[in-house]
Amino acid sequence: METLAAEFRMIDSVQMPVIVPYDDDARNALEALKFTKGCVRLARRLQPYLVQLGRKEFDALYKAGAIAPVNPGDWGDQFMQLVHPGLYHPDYGINSDDPGLIEADHLCW
């Protein structure tokens, strides 16, 4: 038993949720978050649009501006959304390996 305890290591697998607004329902719910004070109903509505990312991938996408908080004045970083839809594929999820997938109109501020 002591050997097992000595050899056992937890895998650090912190997952960060990101909302992928791939249809009008998700986009409408995200828009509503900008104007509402209660979020329970909207959070449930957005649950099917969540993708879990590892911390390193999340941080890299956030740093690159591909992920942004929704209404941070009211919600802080509680609701994070993918703002570059070209990084998402419905069959494979988020692909952060190829920056060429970021659409050019999302690179202008």
ABEGO torsion letter per residue (X at the ends): XAAAAAABBBBBBBBBBBBBBABAAAAAAAAAAAABABAAAAAAAAAAABBBBBAAAAAAAAAAGABBBBGAAAAEAABBBBABAAABBAAAEBBAABAAABBAAAABX
